[in-house]
Amino acid sequence: MSKPDPGMNALGVLALELAGGDAPRHAALSSEQAGELAERVGRDLAKLVPGVSGLDFVFAGAHFDPAEVLRPGWPVHRRLEELQMRAPGRSQGPRLLAFGAGADGDVPLPFQAEAALTGGGLRVVPFLLTGTEVAQTQAVAEALEEVLLAQGMAQPDTALLAQTAFGAQIEHARFFTVNDLAAMMSMQYDNQGLAALWPVIETALMAPHVEEWLDAAPEPLLRYADGEVRMALFDPAGWCAFYNHGTGDCERLQGIYDQFLMRQRQMAAVLEAHGLPVLFVHCEAGQDARELLTR
């Protein structure tokens, strides 16, 4: 699968691996804290890729679950792009633009993480690099792809500031491009027994206009196309027929069928976390489930 084309942007995150399983106490930083952390992140990145200092550096002082960043169209980073385009001083040289909570402490809507996805051990803080010349930005983006995965540990004072400001116990703080983050999530899903689902998510991210199927028994049957996932919802008889269980064995296999339904719910929850709506399509015995999913 090809990598995404970020256009005039280089997309990345500061990844915070939490210690002890405790969620950060603060969902977002104050504007002052966001600016201070952005300065250190920009400094760290410029040490790895000097061309960073010649671009606008746009930073969100809020943390997200990785799945919120790894969504079709890269919506969190697009919010940063929109803010960058509206900010004053575009013709006055490279800018550092950091966005945090308002004076009342409220997190602005574009940077409100989903409450249902706050329990994970990895939180990511998005940033974007962009310039007025495409070639300049692309050169930096390519250099970041080359160095961040191997060398992208945040400097100790950057990690300590992130820990203090967010109110979190941080085991490791490092920088990823969105491609690095996707590769890491692919490995995590493999370790969690969800490797079969990753090609669907990857297609939605990297080639959203391409169709992708998960059609590998005994996994649920599903099809990604046009920005949504259609998943076959079998009744017991339909499930027995599709997965070639004898009809007389259906009652005996009720426990396995229940596990199949749990697997469907698990996969649907993962897909929806990545911003992919899931439509369940009822399939009964005698119906062509694959044909139903293409309607």
ABEGO torsion letter per residue (X at the ends): XBBBBAEABBBBBBBBBBBGGBBBABABBBAAAAAAAAAAAAAAAAAABAAAAABBBBBBBBBBBAAAABBBGGAAAAAAAAAAAABBGAAAEBBBBBBBBBAAGBBBAAABBBAAAAABABBBBBBBBBBABAAAAAAAAAAAAAAAAAAABBBAAAAAAAAAAAGBBBABBBBBBAAAAAAAAAAAAAAAGAAAAAAAAAAAAABAABBBBBBBOABBBBBBBGGBBBBBBBBAAAAAAAAGBBAAAAAAAAAAAAAAAAAAAAAAAAAAAAGBBBBBBBBBBGBBAAAAAAX
